Amino acid sequence: MAKTLVILNPNAGNGRASKTWLAIEPALRDGGLEFDLARTTAPHQADGFAENAKCDGYEIIISVGGDGTTNEIINGLMRGAGDARIGTLGIIPIGSGNDFAKMLFEPATPASPQPDWRAAVQRVLAGATRVIDVGRVVASNATNSHEHFFLNALDTGFGAHANTHAHEFPYLTGTAMYLAAIFKTLIKFEIDDVTVTLDDRVITQTSTMLAITNGRCVGGGFWIAPTARVDDGLLDVIVADGLGRAGILALLPKVMKGTHIGDPRVKSAQSTRVIIESRSPLAFETDGEISFNGATRLEIQLLPKRLQILM
């Protein structure tokens, strides 16, 4: 296999990743994989490791952590590559949500089990690849702008606010952690007035939640875009009406099962480019990470066939 760098976040999964790595490392080495290891000790180190990887001669980067770790790595890879080929990414999911990793194991449905790191190790060792799309957002306000990349999803409104509370529950993981965050967010949340410009139409309305996805699942088990594909060249757009607490609670079980599409309170569409505008600052997150505060405009596009991934 080509020169390989493993980037490990030992704090992923609320600190459980460090112990899991003790089993993952020998499984990789016993499988014949030679690799160097970069271990993060602080937030936002993984993107620096990934950005420098190409200059250091690495052709394959393996993310060992959660969605946030992988998001940092894809941002570093995209910055480091520029217009050149980005290289190959492998994912061994040992985080709290592991939402994007669900897309690596077909069928990716609400009935599917959680991604298993042992199966992910075997896929990395097998070396089969697939080329997938990458999302890009430029978030801006009157004075600043910021570029960020994502593999799985961007969402604004209620979901983004809930995400800020998710890691306040270190004794929980996956869906349970995000449900706890949702109930805390229900105490106080805002409903945004947004204008959403798609390839073929403009939507102007109040919205509790707006998700722009490449993948299908967010929040550790909410199948927000159940038919999305990571290689179809399209962003899936899900817009929920401005709902109160009762409306949100009624819709949640449907989102967990992926049956909310077609509900009259939810609009869905596909587009290659999406612009979200609001007079008030928007809370938003990409792959579970808050990357910019105070944006009033989000310009999102899909970069088709941009990343080769070990599947």
C-alpha positions in Angstrom: 0.0 0.0 0.0 1.1 3.6 -0.6 2.7 5.7 2.1 0.1 6.0 4.8 -0.6 8.3 7.7 -3.0 7.4 10.4 -4.5 10.4 12.3 -5.9 9.4 15.6 -8.1 11.5 17.9 -7.8 9.7 21.2 -10.5 11.9 22.7 -13.2 10.9 20.2 -16.2 9.1 21.5 -16.1 11.1 24.7 -12.6 9.8 25.4 -13.2 6.1 24.6 -11.1 6.2 21.4 -7.8 5.9 23.2 -8.7 2.5 24.6 -10.2 1.3 21.3 -7.0 2.2 19.5 -5.2 -0.4 21.5 -7.1 -3.0 19.6 -7.2 -1.2 16.2 -3.4 -0.7 15.9 -2.4 -4.4 16.1 -5.3 -5.2 13.7 -3.9 -2.9 11.1 -0.3 -4.0 11.6 -1.2 -7.7 11.6 -3.1 -7.1 8.4 0.1 -5.9 6.8 -0.4 -2.2 6.8 2.7 0.0 7.4 1.8 3.4 8.6 3.0 6.4 10.5 0.8 7.7 13.4 -0.1 11.3 14.2 -2.0 11.6 17.5 -4.0 14.8 18.2 -3.7 16.5 21.6 -5.9 19.5 21.0 -8.8 20.6 18.7 -7.9 21.5 15.1 -4.6 19.6 15.0 -5.9 17.0 12.6 -6.5 19.5 9.8 -2.8 20.7 10.1 -1.6 17.1 10.0 -3.7 16.4 6.9 -2.7 19.7 5.2 1.0 18.9 5.5 0.5 15.2 4.5 0.9 15.6 0.8 4.1 17.6 1.1 5.4 14.8 3.4 4.7 12.2 0.7 1.6 10.6 2.2 -0.8 9.3 -0.4 -3.3 7.7 2.0 -4.7 9.3 5.2 -6.7 7.2 7.6 -9.0 9.0 10.1 -9.4 7.2 13.4 -12.0 9.1 15.4 -15.4 10.6 14.8 -17.2 12.8 12.4 -15.4 15.9 13.7 -12.0 14.3 13.2 -12.8 13.3 9.7 -14.1 16.8 9.0 -10.9 18.4 10.2 -8.9 16.0 8.0 -11.0 16.7 4.8 -10.5 20.4 5.4 -6.8 20.0 5.7 -6.6 17.7 2.6 -8.6 20.2 0.5 -6.4 23.1 1.6 -3.2 21.2 1.1 -4.1 19.8 -2.3 -5.3 23.1 -4.0 -6.2 22.1 -7.5 -4.1 18.9 -7.4 -5.4 15.4 -6.7 -6.5 15.2 -3.0 -5.3 11.7 -2.2 -7.1 8.9 -0.6 -9.0 8.9 2.7 -9.9 5.9 4.9 -12.2 6.1 7.9 -12.2 3.9 11.0 -15.2 5.3 13.0 -14.9 5.4 16.8 -16.7 8.6 17.6 -20.0 9.5 19.2 -22.2 9.8 16.1 -20.2 8.3 13.2 -22.8 9.6 10.8 -20.8 9.8 7.6 -19.3 6.4 8.2 -22.8 4.9 7.9 -22.6 5.8 4.2 -19.6 3.4 3.8 -21.7 0.3 4.8 -24.6 -0.6 2.5 -27.4 -0.6 2.9 -27.3 2.7 4.7 -30.8 2.7 6.2 -32.3 3.4 9.7 -32.4 -0.3 10.2 -28.7 -0.7 9.7 -26.4 -1.4 12.7 -23.9 1.2 13.9 -20.6 1.2 11.9 -18.2 -1.3 13.3 -14.5 -0.4 13.5 -13.5 -4.0 12.9 -15.3 -4.1 9.5 -13.8 -0.7 8.7 -10.3 -2.0 9.4 -10.9 -4.9 7.0 -12.1 -2.4 4.3 -9.0 -0.3 4.8 -6.8 -3.4 4.4 -8.7 -4.5 1.3 -7.8 -1.2 -0.4 -10.9 -0.9 -2.6 -11.8 2.7 -3.4 -14.7 4.8 -4.5 -14.8 8.4 -5.7 -17.3 10.7 -3.9 -18.4 14.3 -3.8 -17.3 16.9 -1.3 -19.4 19.9 0.0 -18.0 23.4 0.2 -19.5 26.4 2.0 -18.4 30.0 2.1 -20.0 31.6 5.2 -20.0 35.4 5.3 -21.4 38.5 6.9 -20.8 42.2 6.2 -17.2 42.1 7.4 -15.9 38.5 7.2 -16.0 35.3 5.2 -14.8 31.8 5.8 -14.5 28.8 3.6 -15.1 25.3 5.0 -15.6 21.8 3.5 -17.8 19.0 4.6 -18.4 15.3 3.7 -21.7 14.6 5.3 -24.0 17.6 6.0 -24.5 21.2 6.9 -27.5 22.3 8.9 -28.8 25.5 10.3 -31.3 26.4 13.0 -32.5 24.0 15.6 -30.1 21.2 14.7 -27.1 23.4 14.9 -28.2 24.8 18.3 -28.7 21.2 19.5 -25.2 20.3 18.3 -23.6 22.9 20.6 -25.2 21.1 23.6 -24.4 17.5 22.5 -21.0 17.1 24.2 -22.4 18.4 27.5 -23.5 14.7 28.0 -20.2 12.8 28.2 -21.8 9.7 29.6 -24.0 9.3 26.4 -23.1 8.4 22.8 -24.9 8.3 19.5 -28.6 9.0 19.3 -29.0 9.2 23.1 -26.5 12.0 23.3 -28.2 14.0 20.6 -31.7 13.4 22.0 -30.5 14.8 25.3 -29.1 17.8 23.4 -32.4 18.3 21.6 -34.5 18.3 24.8 -32.1 20.9 26.2 -32.4 23.0 23.1 -36.2 22.9 23.3 -36.0 25.1 26.4 -35.0 28.0 24.2 -34.5 28.2 20.5 -35.1 30.6 17.6 -37.0 30.3 14.3 -35.1 31.8 11.4 -36.5 33.8 8.5 -34.5 32.5 5.5 -34.3 32.8 1.8 -33.0 29.7 0.1 -31.9 29.9 -3.5 -31.6 26.6 -5.4 -30.7 25.8 -9.0 -34.3 26.1 -10.1 -36.3 28.0 -7.5 -36.2 30.3 -4.5 -37.8 29.4 -1.1 -38.6 32.2 1.4 -40.1 31.2 4.7 -39.6 30.8 8.5 -37.7 27.6 9.2 -36.9 25.6 12.3 -34.3 23.5 10.5 -32.6 23.6 7.2 -30.2 20.8 6.2 -28.0 20.6 3.1 -26.6 17.1 2.8 -24.2 14.9 0.9 -24.9 12.0 3.2 -28.1 10.6 4.8 -27.8 10.7 8.5 -27.0 13.4 11.1 -27.1 13.6 14.9 -26.1 10.0 15.5 -29.3 8.5 14.1 -31.5 11.1 12.4 -32.0 10.1 8.8 -32.6 13.6 7.5 -32.0 12.7 3.8 -32.8 9.0 3.5 -32.1 8.7 -0.3 -29.0 10.9 -0.6 -26.0 9.6 -2.4 -22.4 10.7 -1.9 -21.5 10.3 -5.6 -24.6 11.7 -7.5 -23.3 15.2 -7.9 -26.3 16.7 -6.0 -26.9 18.2 -2.6 -30.1 17.1 -0.9 -32.0 20.1 0.7 -34.4 19.6 3.6 -36.4 22.6 4.9 -38.7 22.2 7.9 -41.4 24.9 8.5 -41.2 27.2 11.5 -42.4 24.7 14.2 -43.0 25.1 17.9 -42.0 22.6 20.5 -45.0 20.4 19.9 -44.3 20.4 16.1 -40.7 19.5 16.6 -41.5 16.7 19.0 -44.1 15.3 16.6 -41.6 15.4 13.7 -38.6 13.9 15.4 -39.7 10.2 15.3 -40.3 10.5 11.6 -36.8 12.0 11.1 -35.3 9.1 13.1 -37.0 6.6 10.7 -36.5 8.7 7.5 -40.2 8.9 6.9 -40.6 12.7 7.2 -40.0 13.2 3.4 -43.5 14.0 2.1 -44.7 15.4 5.4 -46.5 18.7 4.6 -44.3 20.5 7.1 -41.1 19.5 5.2 -39.9 20.6 1.8 -37.2 18.6 0.0 -35.2 19.2 -3.2 -31.9 18.6 -4.9 -29.5 21.2 -6.2 -25.8 21.6 -7.1 -25.6 25.0 -5.4 -27.5 26.5 -2.5 -27.5 30.0 -1.1 -29.0 30.6 2.4 -29.6 34.2 3.4 -30.9 35.7 6.6 -31.1 39.2 8.1 -30.1 37.7 11.5 -26.9 35.7 12.1 -27.4 32.0 11.4 -26.2 29.2 13.7 -24.9 26.4 11.4 -22.6 23.4 11.7 -20.8 21.2 9.2 -20.3 17.5 10.0 -21.2 18.3 13.6 -18.7 21.0 14.0 -19.3 24.8 14.5 -16.9 26.5 12.1 -18.0 30.2 11.9 -20.3 32.3 14.0 -22.3 35.3 12.9 -22.9 34.4 9.2 -25.9 35.9 7.4 -25.1 34.3 4.1 -24.1 30.7 3.3 -23.1 29.8 -0.2 -22.9 26.1 -0.6 -21.8 24.1 -3.6 -21.0 20.5 -4.4 -17.6 19.5 -5.7 -18.3 16.3 -7.7 -16.0 13.3 -7.7 -13.4 15.2 -5.6 -12.3 12.6 -3.1 -11.2 9.0 -3.4 -12.2 7.0 -0.3 -11.4 3.5 0.9 -14.7 1.6 0.9 
